Structure formats: C-alpha cells, structure tokens
Amino acid sequence: MRSVNTWLLALLLACGMTTAAAAIPGELDPGFGAGGIRRTSYGDNAGADDLVVDRYGFVYTAGTSTTAGVTRPVLAKYKPDGNLDTSFGSGGIVTPASVPANVAAYSALTSYQGTLYQMIATEDKLHVYAFSTNGIPQSWFGTGGVASFTVGANIFPVFDIAQWGNYLAMAASARNPATGNLDFVVVELTLGGAPVAGFGTGGIAYSRLWTGAGARNRLTGILFQPDGRIVAAGRSAKPGERYDFVAVRYRYNGIPDATFGVGGFSVIDFSAGDDYGRRIAQRKDGRFVIAGSTCGAPDPVTGYSHCRVGTAGIRNDGSLDPAYGGLGRFLQDIGGGGAIVTDLIFDELERPIIVGQHPEAAPADTGPDRTKAFVMRLRSTGGLDGSYLGGGWADFSYGHESSSNGGVKRYPGIGIVTAGTTTSVLDPSTVVGPMTVARHVN
C-alpha cells in the first residue's frame, strides 16, 4: 500500500519552506482546512458523495446524513480556506425543510448561474431540489423548490445529474413500471424543473441493453455533449451473467443513438468477473474515458472478489479508442483489498483523475474492514502518471478507521478537491462519522 506522509510536508513547512517548494503533485494542500482536510459532523453519520466549485473558489458538497435510522439530504458550503461558510443555511449546512420518507443514502449535485441542483432518490422517485448559493430554497423551481419524477421501484442508490444550457439530465436505474425490466432511466428537465416535452414520455426515457428476468441495466454517470446529446455510463448484465461497462448515447427524443456503438450502446468487457462502470468524461476532441471497478471471479470459499481500477477510451462513435491504454483499456491493481472507483474527471491537461476507496485487506470475518481514500492520476493516453503522488496514486486517511472519496472536481489554479467521508463502526448496527472535503495541489 502506498500512503502519503503528510506529516513530512508539515515539518518542511514549519522549517520555512513554501508550499510550492515542498509539495509533491497530488499532495494535500496545507492551506485548506487542517492539513488539507476539513471534517464536518452532522447527525450520527454523514457522507459527501458529490461536489461543485464556483468561480470564487467556494466548494459545495452534497451528501446525506443518517440519525436514528432516518436519512436526509445535506448540502455544505466551504470557503476557499476550507472553513464552513456559516452564512450558508444554518452554520454552513442546508437540508430541505420537508424530506420524503425512505431517502437513499446517496446524493448528486450540479450548478448553474448561482443555483445548486441536488438530486436524491426515494423508493420509486427521483427528486431535484434547487437552492441559491446562499442556501435559500428556490420556490420557482418545480413545485415549491423541488421537482419529482416517478420512475419505478428498485432505484439503484448511485446516480448522477448534469447540466447543459437550459436543461438538466438525471441518470439512474429502476424497474420499468410498464415491463418489470430493470432498465436504464434518463430524465431530462428544464432549469425550472419541468419535464422536457418530446424526451421519452413526460421527460422520462427507459432503455435497456438486456431484457428478461434477472437482466440488470444500471446507469451511474451522465454528461451532455457540446451539441446537447446525452451520454450516460454504467453497467449491464444478461440474466445469470456478469456485468460489463456500458456507455449509451441518446438522441434528443431519449432514444439510444444508433450512430454510437451498436444500436446506441458501447459495451466494454475486461475480465471473467464483474466490470462495474461508474463515471464517464469527454475530451475536447469528442473522445471519452469511462472508469469503474473491474473485479475477478469471486473466491469460492470467501465469496470475496478482488477489484482493480478499470478505464477504457471510447471514440465519439462508441468504438474503443486504440490510442488509449492497451487496445483501448487500462487496468491498475492497487493491492490490498482492491479498489472501488467512485468518480472520474479530467485535469486541465485532460489527464484522467480517479478517486474512490481502497480496502486495506480482503473483508475479514471479524472486526471492522478498514479502508483508505485513494486518488490516482493517469496519463492522457492511459497508464499511471508517475509524476503524481510519487508513483501515480496514493491513499489518504481522513481521521477515523475508514475513509473514502465520493466525488472529485478541479479547483482552478490549485489542483483538485474531493468530497467523501470517514467512519468508525461502534457495533454491527452503528456507524458514526463526519463528511469530508480535501484539496490537493497539482
């Protein structure tokens, strides 16, 4: 396991060296929070899954907090120095005044021109809440500040939201009420919260790579192309078989675009195990990179499946990009208990930056399973960028037994900022810990 010695950086700074002279690319920024990290407690257990950074350097994180078994969405605002902006909501935290029952413990976030759009899910609905950057609910959005869409049961608790022009789009998966199939779901709505006419039915479009009892189609990432077409990413599995990475491009009416891949779908298979596609990003020249976790076949005794970081390059037509990695793919094993990829962005040089969590070892039968948050940078053509973090990737601990990164965004002029959580297990049914935000230098 590779772990960065942040105490060494602090020692060098104490001896009079500047941050610029001392910092390794990717290292925590000591000018943010406490040694580059800020922890924020809210309720019994809180986590941040996504974030945005505005042009003034303020960081907004979206997540959920669970107290006494009740989960509610949470937004937090941080100043450029990493401290909570106490003018935002109540002491830097905002939650909706009215929260539906059975909120999934996950949240996604995007923003546009001073409005924050936070996405959550309940049993069969996707919801978007709108807030100003001062934390004020925007009653003009949807109905009293929230737009809700009934998409079907069994919503997978990882999803995404994106913005382009006057539109928002959400990617998720749910059981199609009309067919009972577990389908890809894309919802397109206006910045005012109304469904986009002509996109699917009532703004909701269902699609699937595989059909039938046991088929699983899950979208977990989404973006708009510069021309307004939607591209989403995730995973899909035939009945009784294992997952592959999937990217889907949609026409303006919500139907998969037949000019992309095969019938609108680009499928990437890495191994004999499960390939869990998670996020997708697009380069300026139109090519894509999709990232996720690719896992070997489960151990027949323990059931444990070791996972590696998997990325693939895709051309604008949905075919694999042979200039990326080896034959369009790149795999990286970071040892220990494997890797769970949660987010992907490009830096200013279009190098993929990948974050997630890294179990220290395979899950044990007794005692807590400890994880670290990892950050990794690849070369633009695939392969580890050895100049980053002294070898391409590193682990970070945010204070408690287990730490993880949920999302990552660029922080202009400095590097990147991540959102996540750090937790301790008090007993099998009780997990406590704060949400985290951390900033890294380039």
Secondary structure, DSSP 8 states (H G I E B T S, - for coil): --B--HHHHHHHHHTT--HHHH--TT-B-TTTTBTTEEEE--SSEEEEEEEEE-TTS-EEEEEEEEETTEEEEEEEEE-TTS-B-TTTTBTTEE--SS--SS--S--EEEEETTEEEEEEE-SSEEEEEEEETTS-B-TTTTBTTEEEEE--S---S--EEEEETTEEEEEEEEE-TTT--EEEEEEEEETTS-B-TTSTBTTEEEE-SS-STT-EEEEEEEEE-TTS-EEEEEEEE-TTS--EEEEEEE-TTSSB-TTTTBTTEEEE--SSS-EEEEEEEE-TTS-EEEEEEEE----TTT----EEEEEEEE-TTSSB-TTTTBTTEEEE---TT--EEEEEEE-TT--EEEEEEEESSS--SSS---EEEEEEEB-TTSSB-TTSTTTSEEEE--SSSEEEEEEEEEETTTEEEEEEEEEEEEETTEEEB-EEEEEEE-
